[in-house]
Amino acid sequence: MIASLVAGRTRGGLRRATPLANLLLLLALLAAVLASPGIFVKLGALLLVLGLAALSGGAPRTVLRRGRFVLGFSLFLLLIQVLSVREGGVLFSIGVPVTDRGLLAGAEMALRFLVIVLSSLLFITVTDPDRLARAILALGIPYRYGFTFVLALRFVPFFREEYRTVREAQRVRGVDRPIRSLKSLRRSIRYTVLPVLVAGLARVDTVAVSMKGRGFDLHAKRTITRRERWHPIDLAVVGLSLLLVAVTVLARERGWQ
Amino acid sequence: MPCASSGEISVQSLTVRYPDRERPALDSVSERIRPGETVVVTGASGSGKTTLFRVLGGFVPSMIRAKVEGEVLIDGISILTKDSPRPAAGVGLVQQDPDAQICTLSVWEEVAFGPENLCLPPEEVTARVAESLASLGIAHLAGRETTRLSGGEKQRVAIASILALRPRVILLDEPTANLDPGGAKQVFDLLRSLGERDGRTLVLAEHRLAPLLPLHPRLLLLEEGKVLLRRPSVAYSDLDSLGLRARWEIPRPVVVRSGPPALVLEGVSFAYGEAPLLDRLTLRLWPGEVLGVIGPNGSGKTTLLRLAAGLERPQAGRVLRPKSPVLGFVFQHPHQQIFERTVRREFSVEDEIAGARLADLLRRARLDGLEEAPPLSLSLGEQRRLTVATALSRGPNLLLLDEPFIGQDRENVVWILSQILAARERGAVTLLVSHDIPLVASLCDRLLYLGEEAVEGETAEVFDHLESTRREAFTPGYWEGGLR
């Protein structure tokens, strides 16, 4: 689901922006839904995410179809709040009274969840990890730490594949039985963690030799040949992020619900 | 591509001992390699090849702890002293696993990684990347993500990333071991052009010598850490006497294809995402039959085994297994199917095996005396024998083997073959996925090639077809030295 929130491989919208500008926008969206009161700003943030997804190659229908689990879970959150909050004026009853405060609290929680998940998915989908890594390294973070991020990205698919193979080996040998006790849980963890860990350590060994062999850590600094250049779209994304933060601050001060 | 001149290696009485190992990994090795020479180092697994390469590359003992005696000089400068020049200064090492040694996300960044670490000016980095990629004929890969490359492409990128450092000596530790035959041929062709063109010193560890003979290499044969044999040159006719020929002579009994088949795949289609991997594949295998499955990486060979094992369901068609299937599945890497803390307990993962039966299984797998040893502390060869022995311990009638020969020396290969032959005699159907074409050619009754097309038939017929369609890397002739 993560990789396919936005269909196609178009180069439009946020895909053209530098990863740092996109990261700033993501942080602004998260701040907006976490710090703003009521649903006004949160609803605006959701519409903004859907609009940006559309601009970046994902028609709202596609986003909604591919993000249906997220939608389903946010509706569940709404329902839980509606059924559990008793304060406020009663609007109607469905066996239990539904209050205006319950509806508002549910909508707030559902919108917050939707924006956090969809904006994160959008960021991951439109951001080229290679460009993001380069941008992080260019920020001035010591490159030894910056490369940890790059290596983590290199290791994710490896661990995913290794985990799948180990689980299949367990199925073949009939040791993927359901977990019914603490002992069987411990055994299942040991049977899975040990082989994956061994593979991971061997890989770390190889990659360390490969990196050291090419002069990694030889000097305190290294050359950065390809730098991310800023374009008008990046300024537009930064401007949008600042606007979002300003609206959030205003909403807090004026108590917009 | 220019490189600094020279590239002389002098190894004097080199002995390397790893902590907690009784036998030294290298024992009093002395050797002089002249600038511009091509040397092939061969020998069984555990003979000391990788240790020799890691010492020459400057990783032992500076990164990998070991007690080292003797002296190693590169162009007259010791690489064993504390203030020795770093590995990047004059020696480049290409390792076995093409995927594991890549540390960035794009081809351009990967090749630029070394020059950027050396703090070269950006223009110089750009020039070196372009030069390295062009010299290997892979300039078109510059913008590609490293995760989307084939094995052969990854290994060529790894070599390009070393060339960008302009080393005087290039060490290649079994660079084709993890590649499909097509990828291996790409690397061999590349090595030929490197050796012929620019006078760099090349030191290679390799088991398959025939494709390297046009490089006119000098040969070093290691055994248990010692140099057993030196040959100033090797000819194709020498390979037999040196026991290095890729050809195998394996008895192949006639399979009676009457009665109901033991394994049927009928019009099986399978795809990950939208790209079809297997398209309406039909196969019928009778008891005692061994089917070799060959083809490029990513062509669906392992998926076929997973479908036969019932780990995947076909999206179209059906798979009919033996009536009471007893499955033996050997995965590509032994550690993926080793779960227990001791060798003895590993035999009791599925059914309790103990007493005389366990002793017999251990003896046959040549693991007796190792009952209480942690399996992951065993050598790669011992781990492989353990996984084959546990897979066969239940007497499977469907045996699935995914690259069981990778990283195995001849002695272990012979042992694994003996187990396959024993299973065949008992009437098991065997599906063997392997990149070892000469071995597949000798062992298998029938062959399935998966690639641009699926070709299935008698072994000789399929090889004839592959040769006539210019896929010679997948034919035994290329590996046995018949094609030049």
HADDOCK unambig.tbl for C-alpha pairs under 7 A between the chains (distance, minus, plus):
assign (segid A and resid 130 and name CA) (segid B and resid 105 and name CA) 5.52 0.50 0.50
assign (segid A and resid 130 and name CA) (segid B and resid 106 and name CA) 6.70 0.50 0.50
assign (segid A and resid 150 and name CA) (segid B and resid 104 and name CA) 6.42 0.50 0.50
assign (segid A and resid 151 and name CA) (segid B and resid 103 and name CA) 6.28 0.50 0.50
assign (segid A and resid 154 and name CA) (segid B and resid 103 and name CA) 6.89 0.50 0.50
assign (segid A and resid 154 and name CA) (segid B and resid 105 and name CA) 6.96 0.50 0.50
assign (segid A and resid 165 and name CA) (segid B and resid 336 and name CA) 6.91 0.50 0.50
assign (segid A and resid 166 and name CA) (segid B and resid 336 and name CA) 5.24 0.50 0.50
assign (segid A and resid 166 and name CA) (segid B and resid 337 and name CA) 6.50 0.50 0.50
assign (segid A and resid 169 and name CA) (segid B and resid 336 and name CA) 6.89 0.50 0.50
assign (segid A and resid 169 and name CA) (segid B and resid 337 and name CA) 5.50 0.50 0.50
assign (segid A and resid 173 and name CA) (segid B and resid 350 and name CA) 6.02 0.50 0.50
assign (segid A and resid 174 and name CA) (segid B and resid 350 and name CA) 6.32 0.50 0.50
assign (segid A and resid 191 and name CA) (segid B and resid 339 and name CA) 4.92 0.50 0.50
assign (segid A and resid 195 and name CA) (segid B and resid 335 and name CA) 5.66 0.50 0.50
assign (segid A and resid 195 and name CA) (segid B and resid 336 and name CA) 5.56 0.50 0.50
assign (segid A and resid 195 and name CA) (segid B and resid 338 and name CA) 6.91 0.50 0.50
assign (segid A and resid 195 and name CA) (segid B and resid 339 and name CA) 6.97 0.50 0.50
assign (segid A and resid 203 and name CA) (segid B and resid 100 and name CA) 5.71 0.50 0.50
assign (segid A and resid 206 and name CA) (segid B and resid 100 and name CA) 6.12 0.50 0.50
assign (segid A and resid 206 and name CA) (segid B and resid 101 and name CA) 5.80 0.50 0.50
assign (segid A and resid 207 and name CA) (segid B and resid 100 and name CA) 5.87 0.50 0.50
assign (segid A and resid 207 and name CA) (segid B and resid 101 and name CA) 4.72 0.50 0.50
assign (segid A and resid 207 and name CA) (segid B and resid 102 and name CA) 6.88 0.50 0.50
assign (segid A and resid 207 and name CA) (segid B and resid 103 and name CA) 6.56 0.50 0.50
assign (segid A and resid 210 and name CA) (segid B and resid 101 and name CA) 5.35 0.50 0.50
assign (segid A and resid 213 and name CA) (segid B and resid 87 and name CA) 5.40 0.50 0.50
assign (segid A and resid 213 and name CA) (segid B and resid 88 and name CA) 5.40 0.50 0.50
assign (segid A and resid 213 and name CA) (segid B and resid 92 and name CA) 6.70 0.50 0.50
assign (segid A and resid 213 and name CA) (segid B and resid 93 and name CA) 6.91 0.50 0.50
assign (segid A and resid 214 and name CA) (segid B and resid 88 and name CA) 5.18 0.50 0.50
assign (segid A and resid 214 and name CA) (segid B and resid 114 and name CA) 4.57 0.50 0.50
assign (segid A and resid 215 and name CA) (segid B and resid 88 and name CA) 5.32 0.50 0.50
assign (segid A and resid 215 and name CA) (segid B and resid 114 and name CA) 5.96 0.50 0.50
assign (segid A and resid 215 and name CA) (segid B and resid 117 and name CA) 5.42 0.50 0.50
assign (segid A and resid 215 and name CA) (segid B and resid 118 and name CA) 6.25 0.50 0.50
assign (segid A and resid 216 and name CA) (segid B and resid 117 and name CA) 5.55 0.50 0.50
assign (segid A and resid 218 and name CA) (segid B and resid 117 and name CA) 6.92 0.50 0.50
assign (segid A and resid 222 and name CA) (segid B and resid 116 and name CA) 5.55 0.50 0.50
assign (segid A and resid 222 and name CA) (segid B and resid 117 and name CA) 4.98 0.50 0.50
assign (segid A and resid 222 and name CA) (segid B and resid 118 and name CA) 6.85 0.50 0.50
assign (segid A and resid 222 and name CA) (segid B and resid 119 and name CA) 4.97 0.50 0.50
assign (segid A and resid 223 and name CA) (segid B and resid 116 and name CA) 4.62 0.50 0.50
assign (segid A and resid 223 and name CA) (segid B and resid 117 and name CA) 6.60 0.50 0.50
assign (segid A and resid 223 and name CA) (segid B and resid 119 and name CA) 4.91 0.50 0.50
assign (segid A and resid 223 and name CA) (segid B and resid 120 and name CA) 6.51 0.50 0.50
assign (segid A and resid 223 and name CA) (segid B and resid 121 and name CA) 6.83 0.50 0.50
assign (segid A and resid 223 and name CA) (segid B and resid 122 and name CA) 6.70 0.50 0.50
assign (segid A and resid 224 and name CA) (segid B and resid 116 and name CA) 6.66 0.50 0.50
assign (segid A and resid 225 and name CA) (segid B and resid 122 and name CA) 4.77 0.50 0.50
